[in-house]
């Protein structure tokens, strides 16, 4: 069967209509199941504890009293942060302390994520590595 110009003119629009209609039939739903309204809120950060055991302190200081504890893989909502200078001279460094409902932790004890879903994914990886 030889295609003529007239048949091609009819076939091309027909194929375009078929392809465009078939692409519209797919309905992909993105389901985000979270009961926490802050889980995806911009500007809210989440911490995953990476140490086997972390001591939360009353204030942002290593000398402050321990008021609570956290374990590896726990997810905590960050409610604030501060920067403190430690040491002097060549040993001087800036340490970031994060505030939680339970107390303060320094940055070395955790990884920070910009949403709870990422934090949960990392926490589950940590759990599977045990």
N, C-alpha and C positions, 0 to 999 in steps of 0.2 A: 504494500500500500504506500503510495507516494503522497507525501504531505505537500499540499499546495499552499500558497500564501493565504488563501481564504480560510483554509482549515486551521492554519497556524494562528490567524487572527481570532478565531473562535476559541481555540484550545488554550491559549495563554491567559485570557481573562478568566476562563473557567477554572484553570489550575490555581490562579491567584485567589479566587473566591474560596475554593476548597481548602487551601492551606491556611488562609486567614480564619476561616470558620473553625477548622480543627484546632488551631492554636488557642482559640477563645474558650474551648470546652474544659481545659484543665483548671481546676480550682485547687490551688495549694493553700492550705491553711497553716499559718504559723501559730502554734499553740505555746504560750508561755504560761506555765503553771507556777504561779508563786502567790503565796498568801500574804507576803510581806509587801506593803505598799512602797517601802523604801528600797526594795531590792534593785530597781532599775532607775532610781531617781538620780538625775545628774547632780554632781557635786557631793554626793554621799560616798564615802569610802569604807571599804571593809578590809579587815585584817585577818589573815590566816596564821595562826601560831605555828612556827616551824621548829621550835625547840621542844624537847620532850616534856619540859616543865618550865613554866615562866611565872615569876612572882610579880603580881600587880601591886603597885605601890600607892600610898595615899597621896603623894605629890610627885612631881616630875623630878625625882632625885634618887640617886642610888642609896643615899643615907636615909631616905624616908621609910616609914614603917610599911611592911607588907600587909595588905588588907585582903588580898584574894589570890587565887592561882588559876592558871590556864594551862591546858595541855596541847600537845602537838595535834594539829588538825582542827582545833576549835576555830569558829568563825565569830568575830566580834565586830560590832558596829563602832566606827570611829566617831567620837563626839567632839574631838578637839585635838589640837597639837601645839607644841611649843618647841623652840630651839634653844638649847642651853650650851654654853661654852664649858668645856672641861679641860683640865690640864693648863700648862703655861709654857711659854717659849716654843720650842720645836715640837713639844708634845701636845700643844693646844689643838683641839678639834671641836667641831660643832656636832652635837648629838640631838637628833629629833626624838622627842617623846610624844607618844600618842595617848590621848585620854579615851577611856571607855567608861561605861556605867560602873564597872567593877573597880576601876583604878587606872594607874598610868603604867605604860611599858615603853622601853626604849626601842628604837627601830631595828636593832639587831635580832630581836626575837620573832620577827614576823615578816610576811610579805603583804604588800598592799595591793588591793584591786579596786577598780572603779565601779564594779557592781557585784551584787551578791551571787549572781549565777557563776561568774568567773571564780569567785572565792570558793563556792561549793565544788566546782570542778577540781580545783587544786586540792581542796581538802580530801576529796574522794581519792585522788591520786596518792596522797600521803597515806591514807588509810590502807590502800591496796599494797603499799610498799612495806607495811609492817610485817 
